[in-house]
């Protein structure tokens, strides 16, 4: 079973799947899905389309230069069949797949470390820029300044409590005055009739 590559995204293309397009110059293109076929018909560049393997390799998001890729290249030289050669090839394919997998994982770890370092730097810059949102302005004050502010607040509270008491007394006096005026007016009205 031969697993081909998609002409647009370079994804695996299994037998019986996908679409094959043959151009007028007899060059054939195989696509893994209609998405890739449509992108090809719209003449999009796979290197500029973010989800393709070509873009990922061009942007150094995937491992590109590795001897394991050289072994996988297609060779059109016929080789005489021998059982030993076939068995060795099968074992070598498994071994190469393991090595390739390890290298890809190592590459991914290195990328993740770089990304984490960059993210940490960005976070530090953001914290330094917006430190006023995190740290209260009172943290810059000394203990003496804090004591002075507390005394001022206490004085303000005392004054406001005294004022509230005076206002309540004044309101009560006004109510008494208003009720006495109303009573005197009623008396005058009754006398007039």
Backbone bond lengths (Angstrom), bond angles and torsions (degrees), N, CA, C in turn:
res aa  C-N    CA-C-N  psi(-1)  N-CA   C-N-CA  omega(-1)  CA-C   N-CA-C  phi
1 X - - - 1.453 - - 1.524 108.97 -
2 X 1.318 116.72 124.58 1.456 121.35 179.58 1.530 109.14 -101.72
3 X 1.305 115.33 126.17 1.468 121.06 176.88 1.519 107.40 -98.74
4 X 1.332 116.54 112.50 1.463 121.38 -179.56 1.521 110.38 -84.94
5 X 1.323 114.73 177.15 1.459 121.86 177.70 1.519 109.31 -113.37
6 X 1.314 116.21 142.11 1.465 121.23 176.63 1.527 108.48 -67.16
7 X 1.328 117.17 138.10 1.469 121.10 -177.55 1.521 112.47 -71.55
8 X 1.323 118.05 -18.02 1.462 119.84 -179.36 1.525 112.23 -101.99
9 X 1.340 116.56 -55.62 1.476 119.08 -173.29 1.524 113.30 -98.85
10 X 1.321 118.40 -7.52 1.473 124.31 -179.45 1.520 112.53 65.67
11 X 1.306 117.42 20.56 1.462 121.00 176.50 1.520 110.56 -78.84
12 X 1.330 118.01 166.37 1.469 120.37 -179.51 1.527 111.26 -69.43
13 X 1.323 115.15 140.78 1.462 121.55 -178.63 1.521 107.68 -126.58
14 X 1.321 116.68 105.29 1.461 122.21 -175.48 1.524 110.68 -84.18
15 X 1.330 116.99 155.92 1.473 120.36 -178.77 1.529 111.53 -59.39
16 X 1.328 115.25 137.02 1.455 120.73 179.81 1.512 113.99 85.42
17 X 1.323 118.17 0.62 1.463 122.38 -178.75 1.520 109.94 -116.24
18 X 1.308 116.09 155.26 1.449 121.25 172.08 1.516 114.07 85.43
19 X 1.336 114.39 -171.75 1.460 123.53 -175.89 1.517 108.33 -126.13
20 X 1.314 116.88 143.29 1.463 120.82 175.47 1.519 107.97 -116.18
21 X 1.326 116.00 128.65 1.461 122.21 179.43 1.517 107.70 -116.69
22 X 1.338 116.86 127.42 1.466 121.65 179.48 1.521 107.79 -112.66
23 X 1.338 114.76 120.61 1.457 120.73 -178.45 1.527 110.42 -78.92
24 X 1.342 117.60 170.29 1.468 121.33 -178.79 1.525 112.90 -63.15
25 X 1.325 117.16 -24.95 1.469 119.70 178.70 1.524 111.52 -88.77
26 X 1.317 117.17 16.64 1.473 125.17 176.85 1.520 114.11 69.86
27 X 1.329 117.82 13.58 1.469 119.26 175.33 1.525 107.65 -85.14
28 X 1.323 116.12 130.00 1.467 119.88 -177.33 1.524 110.33 -103.02
29 X 1.315 114.89 142.06 1.459 122.93 178.29 1.520 107.55 -124.15
30 X 1.325 115.71 134.85 1.464 120.63 178.99 1.524 108.50 -113.97
31 X 1.329 115.16 136.62 1.461 120.66 -178.31 1.519 109.62 -125.02
32 X 1.327 115.84 139.82 1.463 120.66 -176.11 1.525 112.31 -77.79
33 X 1.326 118.55 -25.02 1.469 121.51 -178.16 1.526 109.10 -157.25
34 X 1.314 115.49 170.51 1.467 120.26 -176.60 1.531 111.52 -66.27
35 X 1.322 116.85 -28.04 1.466 121.47 178.42 1.527 110.24 -58.37
36 X 1.338 116.22 -47.73 1.465 120.90 -179.62 1.527 110.40 -67.12
37 X 1.324 117.05 -39.65 1.462 121.41 -179.81 1.528 110.63 -62.41
38 X 1.320 117.37 -43.47 1.465 121.33 179.39 1.527 111.07 -65.09
39 X 1.326 116.59 -42.62 1.463 120.15 179.05 1.529 110.42 -61.60
40 X 1.329 116.74 -39.53 1.465 121.64 178.88 1.534 110.00 -65.26
41 X 1.329 116.98 -42.36 1.467 120.46 -179.90 1.530 111.72 -66.69
42 X 1.333 116.46 -30.14 1.466 120.58 176.44 1.529 111.99 -80.91
43 X 1.328 116.39 1.61 1.476 123.62 178.36 1.532 111.82 60.88
44 X 1.316 116.23 39.99 1.461 120.55 175.81 1.519 109.08 -78.79
45 X 1.319 115.08 148.97 1.462 120.96 179.31 1.532 108.80 -89.39
46 X 1.342 117.92 120.91 1.476 119.11 -179.61 1.525 113.27 -60.75
47 X 1.330 117.69 -26.49 1.468 119.58 179.93 1.522 112.33 -72.65
48 X 1.325 117.15 -17.89 1.463 120.77 179.66 1.522 112.11 -103.99
49 X 1.318 117.08 -3.39 1.462 121.67 178.49 1.519 107.94 -95.52
50 X 1.325 116.80 118.76 1.463 121.57 -165.12 1.520 115.23 -64.77
51 X 1.312 119.43 -25.04 1.462 120.54 -174.02 1.524 113.27 -92.32
52 X 1.325 119.10 2.08 1.467 120.75 -178.76 1.524 110.82 -89.56
53 X 1.333 115.26 159.14 1.467 120.75 176.89 1.522 110.19 -65.93
54 X 1.340 116.78 -35.16 1.465 120.71 -179.21 1.530 110.45 -61.25
55 X 1.329 116.81 -42.61 1.464 120.21 178.17 1.525 110.21 -65.14
56 X 1.318 116.55 -45.85 1.464 120.59 -176.74 1.522 111.43 -61.95
57 X 1.331 116.78 -37.27 1.467 119.58 178.25 1.523 110.98 -73.55
58 X 1.331 117.40 -39.81 1.464 120.98 179.88 1.524 111.17 -65.57
59 X 1.331 117.26 -31.74 1.468 121.75 -178.42 1.529 112.25 -93.34
60 X 1.340 117.86 10.37 1.473 123.91 179.76 1.521 112.54 58.96
61 X 1.314 116.60 36.76 1.457 120.61 176.16 1.520 111.07 -95.13
62 X 1.309 116.89 -12.67 1.462 121.79 177.26 1.519 109.30 -133.17
63 X 1.315 114.75 159.09 1.459 121.65 178.91 1.523 109.17 -66.83
64 X 1.351 117.25 126.53 1.467 120.07 -177.12 1.520 112.35 -113.92
65 X 1.315 117.04 -48.13 1.464 120.40 -176.05 1.519 108.56 -99.67
66 X 1.332 115.37 111.76 1.457 120.50 179.92 1.525 108.43 -159.91
67 X 1.335 118.18 138.76 1.475 119.85 179.65 1.533 113.34 -61.36
68 X 1.320 117.59 -23.76 1.467 120.20 -179.92 1.529 111.17 -64.50
69 X 1.329 116.91 -28.29 1.463 119.88 179.02 1.530 111.26 -73.35
70 X 1.332 116.53 -29.47 1.471 119.99 -179.22 1.524 110.80 -67.33
71 X 1.320 117.44 -35.94 1.469 121.20 -178.31 1.526 110.25 -67.43
72 X 1.326 116.35 -32.08 1.458 121.01 -175.14 1.526 112.98 -75.01
73 X 1.334 117.97 -12.09 1.461 120.59 -176.43 1.524 111.61 -59.15
74 X 1.317 113.97 148.36 1.464 120.65 -178.06 1.525 109.90 -78.47
75 X 1.327 116.46 133.76 1.466 121.11 179.02 1.527 108.66 -121.68
76 X 1.308 116.20 131.35 1.459 121.05 -177.08 1.530 111.94 -99.60
77 X 1.323 116.53 28.59 1.468 120.47 178.94 1.522 107.92 -100.30
78 X 1.321 118.61 119.30 1.467 119.98 179.20 1.529 111.08 -69.78
79 X 1.322 116.08 139.64 1.466 121.95 179.64 1.520 107.80 -121.30
80 X 1.341 114.84 137.71 1.461 119.56 179.76 1.534 108.94 -67.42
81 X 1.328 115.94 135.02 1.459 121.21 -176.10 1.517 111.25 -70.50
82 X 1.322 116.05 133.48 1.463 121.93 168.47 1.527 107.17 -145.29
83 X 1.307 114.40 143.24 1.458 119.60 -174.32 1.533 112.00 -63.18
84 X 1.343 116.56 -41.99 1.472 120.71 -179.99 1.528 111.24 -61.51
85 X 1.325 115.71 -44.89 1.466 120.01 179.85 1.536 110.44 -61.46
86 X 1.322 116.15 -40.59 1.473 121.20 178.95 1.527 111.35 -62.40
87 X 1.328 116.92 -44.40 1.469 120.50 179.63 1.529 111.23 -66.12
88 X 1.324 116.06 -42.35 1.468 119.66 178.36 1.536 111.01 -62.51
89 X 1.315 114.58 -39.76 1.468 118.82 179.30 1.526 110.85 -63.92
90 X 1.329 116.61 -42.72 1.468 120.63 179.23 1.532 110.96 -61.07
91 X 1.336 116.69 -45.31 1.471 120.87 178.81 1.527 111.05 -64.55
92 X 1.329 115.44 -41.53 1.466 119.58 -179.78 1.535 110.76 -63.93
93 X 1.326 116.76 -38.49 1.469 120.14 179.25 1.529 111.13 -61.76
94 X 1.334 116.21 -42.68 1.466 119.88 178.60 1.525 110.92 -63.68
95 X 1.332 115.01 -45.11 1.469 120.53 -179.14 1.535 110.66 -62.68
96 X 1.328 116.12 -43.58 1.468 120.49 179.92 1.528 110.31 -63.46
97 X 1.330 116.42 -39.76 1.469 119.97 178.63 1.529 110.87 -62.08
98 X 1.337 117.25 -40.72 1.476 120.79 178.07 1.524 111.02 -63.18
99 X 1.348 115.14 -47.73 1.469 119.92 -178.58 1.528 110.18 -61.08
100 X 1.320 115.24 -44.46 1.459 120.01 -179.34 1.532 110.83 -61.95
101 X 1.315 116.40 -42.42 1.466 121.03 179.76 1.528 110.76 -61.61
102 X 1.341 116.21 -43.23 1.467 120.04 179.12 1.527 111.14 -62.37
103 X 1.333 116.44 -42.92 1.463 119.98 -178.83 1.522 111.47 -66.77
104 X 1.315 116.70 -38.63 1.469 120.17 178.09 1.529 110.12 -64.44
105 X 1.324 117.78 -42.81 1.469 121.46 178.45 1.526 111.10 -63.47
106 X 1.347 116.23 -41.40 1.461 120.82 178.48 1.534 110.09 -62.00
107 X 1.328 116.15 -44.15 1.465 121.11 178.76 1.530 110.54 -61.01
108 X 1.336 116.39 -41.48 1.470 120.89 179.59 1.530 110.79 -64.68
109 X 1.342 117.68 -39.62 1.473 120.77 178.39 1.524 110.95 -63.06
110 X 1.339 116.08 -42.71 1.465 120.03 179.41 1.530 110.07 -61.94
111 X 1.338 116.63 -43.69 1.467 120.74 178.32 1.521 110.98 -61.87
112 X 1.335 116.20 -41.03 1.468 120.20 -179.21 1.533 110.63 -65.22
113 X 1.341 117.33 -39.30 1.470 120.42 177.94 1.521 110.62 -62.71
114 X 1.361 116.19 -45.09 1.456 120.04 179.16 1.528 110.87 -61.55
115 X 1.320 115.51 -42.15 1.465 119.76 -179.72 1.524 110.75 -64.91
116 X 1.330 117.57 -39.79 1.465 121.29 179.93 1.524 110.51 -65.96
117 X 1.341 116.42 -40.93 1.459 120.28 178.74 1.532 110.04 -62.74
118 X 1.327 116.63 -43.70 1.465 121.22 178.94 1.528 110.74 -63.63
119 X 1.324 116.48 -41.03 1.468 121.12 179.86 1.526 110.38 -64.57
120 X 1.342 116.92 -40.97 1.464 120.55 178.19 1.529 110.97 -61.86
121 X 1.352 116.41 -43.15 1.463 120.04 178.94 1.528 110.81 -62.18
122 X 1.327 116.40 -42.47 1.472 120.36 178.80 1.524 110.69 -62.73
123 X 1.336 116.52 -41.36 1.465 120.59 179.17 1.526 111.12 -63.65
124 X 1.338 116.82 -41.97 1.467 120.38 178.98 1.525 110.74 -62.62
125 X 1.355 116.20 -43.90 1.459 119.86 178.98 1.529 111.10 -62.28
126 X 1.310 116.33 -40.35 1.465 120.36 -179.57 1.527 110.86 -65.91
127 X 1.326 116.94 -40.56 1.468 120.87 178.96 1.521 110.12 -65.41
128 X 1.339 117.40 -42.66 1.460 119.90 179.55 1.528 111.17 -65.17
129 X 1.347 115.97 -37.39 1.458 119.91 -179.04 1.533 111.33 -69.03
130 X 1.329 116.92 -40.54 1.459 121.57 -174.63 1.526 111.81 -108.84
131 X 1.324 117.58 36.34 1.462 121.32 -176.33 1.533 111.22 -64.28
132 X 1.332 117.04 -27.52 1.467 119.93 -179.29 1.525 111.36 -65.47
133 X 1.314 117.28 -27.16 1.463 120.18 178.70 1.524 111.51 -74.73
134 X 1.329 115.91 -27.76 1.463 120.84 -176.73 1.524 110.81 -90.46
135 X 1.324 116.24 -51.10 1.462 121.29 -176.18 1.527 108.75 -92.63
136 X 1.317 116.80 133.02 1.462 120.11 -179.81 1.528 109.47 -75.84
137 X 1.326 118.16 151.19 1.467 120.53 178.73 1.523 112.22 -61.06
138 X 1.343 117.21 -24.39 1.466 120.68 -178.87 1.525 111.83 -69.16
139 X 1.323 117.86 -19.21 1.463 119.30 -177.90 1.523 111.84 -70.13
140 X 1.336 117.01 -18.62 1.463 120.09 178.74 1.530 111.92 -81.86
141 X 1.337 116.58 -17.14 1.457 120.93 -177.03 1.527 111.34 -78.34
142 X 1.325 114.78 153.07 1.463 119.74 176.18 1.524 108.84 -84.77
143 X 1.331 115.87 175.32 1.468 120.93 -179.02 1.534 110.23 -65.52
144 X 1.334 117.37 -37.97 1.470 120.68 179.96 1.532 110.54 -62.00
145 X 1.331 115.71 -42.93 1.467 119.38 179.17 1.526 110.89 -62.88
146 X 1.321 116.74 -40.12 1.466 120.43 179.55 1.527 111.40 -64.16
147 X 1.351 116.45 -39.41 1.469 120.77 178.59 1.526 109.75 -64.40
148 X 1.344 117.13 -42.58 1.468 120.80 179.07 1.524 110.72 -60.90
149 X 1.322 115.78 -44.34 1.467 119.52 -179.79 1.529 111.18 -63.44
150 X 1.334 116.25 -39.32 1.467 119.59 179.49 1.528 110.68 -63.98
151 X 1.343 117.45 -40.29 1.469 121.09 178.78 1.526 110.80 -64.28
152 X 1.334 116.12 -42.29 1.467 119.81 179.14 1.525 110.66 -61.14
153 X 1.321 116.58 -43.60 1.463 120.35 179.76 1.527 110.76 -63.61
154 X 1.355 116.80 -39.30 1.466 120.45 179.61 1.529 110.08 -64.18
155 X 1.354 118.02 -42.16 1.461 121.55 178.42 1.520 110.46 -62.46
156 X 1.288 116.01 -42.66 1.467 120.11 -179.92 1.518 110.22 -61.95
157 X 1.315 117.61 -40.47 1.462 120.97 179.66 1.524 110.67 -64.79
158 X 1.337 117.14 -43.30 1.462 120.97 -179.57 1.520 109.66 -62.73
159 X 1.300 116.58 -45.35 1.461 120.98 -179.76 1.523 110.05 -61.20
160 X 1.290 116.08 -44.77 1.468 118.87 -178.31 1.523 110.61 -65.44
161 X 1.331 118.71 -37.18 1.463 120.61 178.32 1.531 110.73 -65.44
162 X 1.347 116.70 -41.81 1.460 120.34 178.42 1.526 110.49 -63.70
163 X 1.344 114.65 -42.30 1.464 118.69 -179.80 1.524 110.80 -64.09
164 X 1.307 115.78 -40.40 1.465 119.45 179.23 1.526 109.94 -62.16
165 X 1.337 117.14 -42.27 1.465 121.10 178.13 1.523 111.52 -61.71
166 X 1.342 116.80 -43.92 1.459 120.83 178.94 1.527 110.81 -63.82
167 X 1.337 116.20 -41.39 1.464 120.11 -179.74 1.527 110.62 -63.58
168 X 1.322 116.51 -39.70 1.471 119.85 178.87 1.525 110.50 -63.51
169 X 1.352 116.26 -43.64 1.466 120.13 178.87 1.525 110.89 -63.05
170 X 1.340 115.96 -41.21 1.469 119.77 -179.96 1.524 110.47 -64.42
171 X 1.307 117.40 -39.77 1.468 121.00 178.82 1.531 110.68 -63.31
172 X 1.332 116.28 -41.58 1.466 119.83 179.73 1.530 110.92 -64.12
173 X 1.352 116.81 -41.27 1.462 120.80 178.74 1.526 110.84 -62.49
174 X 1.361 116.12 -41.71 1.465 120.17 179.54 1.523 110.39 -62.79
175 X 1.319 117.32 -41.50 1.461 120.99 179.83 1.536 110.16 -62.96
176 X 1.345 115.91 -42.62 1.464 119.60 178.27 1.529 110.50 -61.85
177 X 1.328 116.24 -42.81 1.460 121.84 -178.99 1.529 110.48 -64.42
178 X 1.346 115.88 -43.68 1.473 120.70 -179.64 1.525 111.02 -63.95
179 X 1.318 117.18 -42.90 1.473 119.89 -179.90 1.530 110.88 -65.46
180 X 1.334 117.84 -38.67 1.464 120.25 179.40 1.528 110.47 -67.51
181 X 1.326 119.17 -37.89 1.465 122.74 177.56 1.519 110.42 -63.90
182 X 1.350 115.49 -44.67 1.470 119.69 179.86 1.534 110.86 -60.66
183 X 1.315 117.47 -40.31 1.462 121.50 179.95 1.531 110.76 -65.02
184 X 1.351 115.65 -41.88 1.468 118.59 -179.67 1.525 111.05 -67.13
185 X 1.326 118.23 -36.29 1.465 122.03 178.04 1.525 110.09 -65.18
186 X 1.327 116.55 -42.21 1.462 120.24 178.59 1.539 110.94 -61.53
187 X 1.328 117.29 -40.45 1.456 121.79 179.29 1.522 110.68 -63.00
188 X 1.356 114.99 -41.24 1.459 119.15 -179.78 1.527 110.68 -66.00
189 X 1.308 116.22 -40.02 1.464 119.86 -179.36 1.533 110.51 -64.82
190 X 1.308 116.43 -40.92 1.460 119.18 -179.70 1.527 111.06 -66.31
191 X 1.319 118.59 -33.75 1.452 122.19 179.72 1.522 111.06 -69.37
192 X 1.321 116.55 -33.95 1.466 120.80 -177.64 1.515 110.34 -66.53
193 X 1.241 121.21 -39.08 1.467 124.56 -178.54 1.469 107.59 -73.97
